[in-house]
Amino acid sequence: MAVPKRKTGRARTNARRSSHKLTAPASSLCPQCHQPKMPHRVCGECGYYNGKEIIDTE
């Protein structure tokens, strides 16, 4: 069975974990109302997607 000869140092452990971070979700501007929205989703403010009204918002 493989057993490490030496203890893994804090620097090496932290360097390995440096990529374990969260990234903010992508956003784009709605061409109708210019509010930020998720790409490839219906705009929650105006209800438009791809130039067509999908959801009726009052």
Rosetta constraint file for C-alpha pairs under 8 A:
AtomPair CA 8 CA 12 HARMONIC 6.72 0.50
AtomPair CA 8 CA 13 HARMONIC 6.79 0.50
AtomPair CA 9 CA 13 HARMONIC 6.26 0.50
AtomPair CA 10 CA 14 HARMONIC 5.96 0.50
AtomPair CA 11 CA 15 HARMONIC 5.99 0.50
AtomPair CA 12 CA 16 HARMONIC 6.20 0.50
AtomPair CA 13 CA 17 HARMONIC 6.29 0.50
AtomPair CA 14 CA 18 HARMONIC 6.02 0.50
AtomPair CA 25 CA 38 HARMONIC 7.84 0.50
AtomPair CA 26 CA 38 HARMONIC 6.42 0.50
AtomPair CA 26 CA 39 HARMONIC 7.10 0.50
AtomPair CA 27 CA 36 HARMONIC 6.08 0.50
AtomPair CA 27 CA 37 HARMONIC 5.41 0.50
AtomPair CA 27 CA 38 HARMONIC 4.72 0.50
AtomPair CA 27 CA 39 HARMONIC 6.00 0.50
AtomPair CA 28 CA 36 HARMONIC 5.45 0.50
AtomPair CA 28 CA 37 HARMONIC 5.49 0.50
AtomPair CA 28 CA 38 HARMONIC 6.16 0.50
AtomPair CA 28 CA 39 HARMONIC 5.95 0.50
AtomPair CA 29 CA 34 HARMONIC 5.16 0.50
AtomPair CA 29 CA 35 HARMONIC 5.39 0.50
AtomPair CA 29 CA 36 HARMONIC 4.48 0.50
AtomPair CA 29 CA 37 HARMONIC 5.97 0.50
AtomPair CA 30 CA 34 HARMONIC 4.58 0.50
AtomPair CA 30 CA 35 HARMONIC 5.40 0.50
AtomPair CA 30 CA 36 HARMONIC 6.15 0.50
AtomPair CA 30 CA 37 HARMONIC 6.35 0.50
AtomPair CA 30 CA 43 HARMONIC 6.66 0.50
AtomPair CA 32 CA 46 HARMONIC 7.49 0.50
AtomPair CA 32 CA 48 HARMONIC 7.28 0.50
AtomPair CA 32 CA 51 HARMONIC 7.75 0.50
AtomPair CA 33 CA 45 HARMONIC 7.57 0.50
AtomPair CA 33 CA 46 HARMONIC 6.62 0.50
AtomPair CA 35 CA 45 HARMONIC 7.32 0.50
AtomPair CA 37 CA 41 HARMONIC 7.33 0.50
AtomPair CA 37 CA 42 HARMONIC 7.91 0.50
AtomPair CA 37 CA 43 HARMONIC 5.87 0.50
AtomPair CA 37 CA 44 HARMONIC 7.38 0.50
AtomPair CA 38 CA 43 HARMONIC 7.76 0.50
AtomPair CA 40 CA 49 HARMONIC 7.99 0.50
AtomPair CA 41 CA 49 HARMONIC 6.98 0.50
AtomPair CA 42 CA 47 HARMONIC 5.88 0.50
AtomPair CA 42 CA 48 HARMONIC 5.81 0.50
AtomPair CA 42 CA 49 HARMONIC 4.94 0.50
AtomPair CA 42 CA 54 HARMONIC 7.32 0.50
AtomPair CA 42 CA 55 HARMONIC 7.97 0.50
AtomPair CA 43 CA 47 HARMONIC 4.96 0.50
AtomPair CA 43 CA 48 HARMONIC 5.61 0.50
AtomPair CA 43 CA 49 HARMONIC 6.54 0.50
AtomPair CA 45 CA 57 HARMONIC 7.56 0.50
AtomPair CA 46 CA 55 HARMONIC 7.90 0.50
AtomPair CA 46 CA 56 HARMONIC 8.00 0.50
AtomPair CA 46 CA 57 HARMONIC 6.23 0.50
AtomPair CA 47 CA 53 HARMONIC 5.78 0.50
AtomPair CA 47 CA 54 HARMONIC 5.70 0.50
AtomPair CA 47 CA 55 HARMONIC 4.62 0.50
AtomPair CA 47 CA 56 HARMONIC 6.27 0.50
AtomPair CA 47 CA 57 HARMONIC 6.17 0.50
AtomPair CA 48 CA 52 HARMONIC 5.40 0.50
AtomPair CA 48 CA 53 HARMONIC 4.33 0.50
AtomPair CA 48 CA 54 HARMONIC 5.54 0.50
AtomPair CA 48 CA 55 HARMONIC 6.88 0.50
AtomPair CA 49 CA 53 HARMONIC 6.46 0.50
AtomPair CA 49 CA 54 HARMONIC 6.46 0.50
